[in-house]
Amino acid sequence: MICSFLSFCPILFHVGTTWTQEIVDLLLHNGDTEACKRGPIVMRSPFLEIFSHPPIPSGLDLLCKMSPPRLIKTHLPIQLVPEGFWENKCKVIYMARNAKDNLVSYYHFDRMNKTQPDPGSLDEYIPKFMKGDGK
């Protein structure tokens, strides 16, 4: 069972999770920036529910190999985190962001991300975002 971890539970994507992961990692290492260069953030703070086919490790595989305290990223609703989370009184940093700011961030991300369809103009994107189309 996973224990001794901090968990991120954002309600939307693009809420500042990566910035917060970096800050908390720095805090856990007493501001030692060299310690925080030990690997990319996805290795230092695995995404709990990410599953990959071998040889790429899943988030859970990475977490099982880490020593406490663990810094974990998740988009799971809080009621779906493992029971060990509650039994071990782990801490939560809950990230949220103003939906209007989130919309603008997502719009520019989708414009840059060539794996997604072109988002069109901001005026076209707003109603899609509000309906939850594509996100």
SULHUMO-V923680 format. One record per backbone hydrogen bond with DSSP energy under -1.0 kcal/mol. CO is the residue of the C=O (numbers start at 1). NH is the residue of the N-H. If there is no record, write none. Layout:
# SULHUMO-V923680
co->CO nh->NH
co->CO nh->NH
This chain:
# SULHUMO-V923680
co->4 nh->70
co->6 nh->72
co->7 nh->93
co->8 nh->74
co->16 nh->20
co->17 nh->21
co->18 nh->22
co->19 nh->23
co->20 nh->24
co->21 nh->25
co->22 nh->26
co->23 nh->27
co->24 nh->28
co->25 nh->29
co->26 nh->31
co->27 nh->30
co->29 nh->32
co->31 nh->33
co->32 nh->36
co->34 nh->37
co->35 nh->38
co->40 nh->43
co->40 nh->44
co->41 nh->45
co->46 nh->73
co->47 nh->50
co->50 nh->59
co->53 nh->56
co->58 nh->62
co->59 nh->63
co->60 nh->64
co->63 nh->66
co->70 nh->6
co->72 nh->8
co->73 nh->48
co->77 nh->80
co->78 nh->81
co->82 nh->85
co->83 nh->87
co->84 nh->88
co->85 nh->90
co->86 nh->89
co->91 nh->7
co->95 nh->11
co->98 nh->102
co->99 nh->103
co->100 nh->104
co->101 nh->105
co->102 nh->106
co->103 nh->107
co->104 nh->108
co->105 nh->109
co->106 nh->110
co->107 nh->111
co->108 nh->112
co->109 nh->113
co->113 nh->116
co->121 nh->125
co->122 nh->126
co->125 nh->129
co->126 nh->130
co->127 nh->131
co->128 nh->133
co->132 nh->135
